[in-house]
Amino acid sequence: MQLAMYRAKARQLLKGNWQKMAALVALWLLVEIVVDSMIEGVFGASSFGYQMLNTFANYFLYFIFLNAVFLGVYKVSQNKPSYYRDTLLLFRKPLYTHLVVLNLVQQVLNWILLLIGLAPFYRLLGWDRVFQFTFNGLDSVAPYLLNISQQGTISETVLLFVTVMLVLSLLQPVILTYYQILVLLKFDLPQAPLKLIFSLSWVILKGNWLKLLGLTLSFIGWELVVYMTAGLGLLWFYPYLIMSVTIFYQEVKAKKVQVIQ
C-alpha cells in the first residue's frame, strides 16, 4: 500500500469519529497540564519534589491516556464501538504493568537516540548539559538554541549541532510509532509475555522500517499546521497519525502471518 493510501484510509475510518478521538487526545493533554500544574503549585517548578513527582507521573500515569487514544483508534479501525470508559481498562493488571514497561522502553530508546546525537558536542555543551538534555528530552534544548542564535557569530560547530537536532526531531516520531506498534500488539495479544511482543514487533517490521519512517515523515506538513494553530491542531493530528500507523501495522502484520503460514 502506498503511503498516501494509508492516510486516505485513515481519513475514511475516522469519518464520524474525529470528535471522539479528538476528545481522547484532549483528555490526555488536559491530564498532563492539570497534574503538572498541581505538582508545580505545591512544590515549585525548580524543586526536587516537582522533578521527582513529574518524573513519576511521566512513567506511570500520563502515558496511559496516550494509550487510550491508541485503543480508541484501534477499536475504530476494527469497526468496534469506542467508549471513554475504556481508559479505565488500561489500569487493570497485568495489562497496566506491561504497558508501564513498554513506556519505559520508549523512554530508554529516546534517551539513547538523544545521547548519540548530543555526545559528539560535549565540548560545546559540557557533559552536564548533554545528560540534562538527554534526560529532559529534545524540547529542553530549545532555550539553549535560542540563546546561541542571539550571539553575533555562529560557528560551524553550532550550525552542525542545530542540524543534528533537526535530524533528531525527525527521527523521534519513529520511536513513538514503534511504541504504538508494541502497544497494538499487546492489544491483539493481551496474554502474551513481553518477550514475545518484542520478538513479534521485529518480525513484523523486518523489511518495513523504511516504510514506517516514510509514513512518519509524510506528516511533516501536518506538524507545521499544528505549530501554526498554536497546538490546537494536535487534537486532529494525533488521531490521523495514529490511525495511519494502525492501518500500516495491520497490513504488515497480515502479510507476515501469510508468509509464516
HELIX and SHEET records of a PDB file:
HELIX    1   1 LEU A    3  LEU A   14  1                                  12    
HELIX    2   2 TRP A   18  PHE A   43  1                                  26    
HELIX    3   3 PHE A   48  ALA A   57  1                                  10    
HELIX    4   4 ASN A   58  TYR A   62  3                                   5    
HELIX    5   5 PHE A   63  SER A   77  1                                  15    
HELIX    6   6 ASP A   86  LEU A   89  1                                   4    
HELIX    7   7 LEU A   95  LEU A  118  1                                  24    
HELIX    8   8 ALA A  119  PHE A  121  5                                   3    
HELIX    9   9 TYR A  122  LEU A  125  1                                   4    
HELIX   10  10 TRP A  127  ASN A  136  1                                  10    
HELIX   11  11 LEU A  138  VAL A  141  5                                   4    
HELIX   12  12 ALA A  142  SER A  149  1                                   8    
HELIX   13  13 GLU A  156  ASP A  188  1                                  33    
HELIX   14  14 LEU A  194  LEU A  205  1                                  12    
HELIX   15  15 TRP A  209  LEU A  217  1                                   9    
HELIX   16  16 ILE A  220  MET A  228  1                                   9    
HELIX   17  17 LEU A  234  ILE A  260  1                                  27    
END                                                                             
